[in-house]
Amino acid sequence: MNNGHTAFLNEVASIPACDKINECVQCGVCSGSCTTAEHWEYTPRKIIAMVRAGMKDEVLNSNSIWYCVSCYLCNARCPRDIKPANIMHALEAIALKGGYKPPTKTTTMYRSFARSIEKNGRIYEFGFMLEYFLKTNPFAALKMLPLALSLLTHKRMPLLPKVVKGTDQLNKMFHNITTGGSR
C-alpha cells in the first residue's frame, strides 16, 4: 500500500468511532441492513473496502456517503461493531473539508438546522427554513408561504426565536463533535 492509500485510511480511522474500520470482515450485514442502499453508487460494505484500498477520490466523489439517513441499523447489526454509519458521516466531513460537493441539498439543510440549535439551544423553525431557502433556492420559499402564514397566524410557529439557557455548554458540545473532541 502506498502512502496515499494509508493516509486516507489513517485519516478516517483517526476520527472518533471510526477506529475499527480495519476490523471489517466484509460480511455485508451493513449493506443488507441499509434502508437506502439501492440509491447508493456503492454499498456501505463497498465504501469501507474502498476506504481501506485508499480510493479517496472515488469515495468522496460518489453519491454514496450522502445517502446515509442515520437510521443506525448498520451500526446495531454489525457483528464486529465497526459503526458504518459513523464512518459515512466522517467521510461526509472529510469531503466537505476537501471541497467535494454533495449531490443533494441535505448538508445545507443539516448545517442550517445545526446553526439554529447552536444559536438558540433549540430549533427556531422560521429562521432555520429562511436560511435554508436563501442558501438553496429562494423562489422555492414562495411555495411554502401559505403554510408559513397559516402557522404564524395560528401561533404554531413563532416569528422570533426562543433561546434556552446553557447555549454556551451546547456550543462546547458542538465544538467537540466537529473537531473530534479531546482524546
Buried (B, 14 or more C-beta within 10 A) or exposed (E): EEEEBEEBBEBBBEBEBBBBBEEBEEBEBBBBBBEEBEEBBBBBBBBBBBBBBBBBEBBBBBEBBBBBEEEBBBBEBBEEEBBBBBBBBBBBBBBBEEEBEBEEBBBBBBBBBBBBBBBBBBBBBBBBBBBBBEEBEEEEBEEEEEEBEEBEEEEEBEEEBEEEEEBEEBBEEBEEEEEBEEE
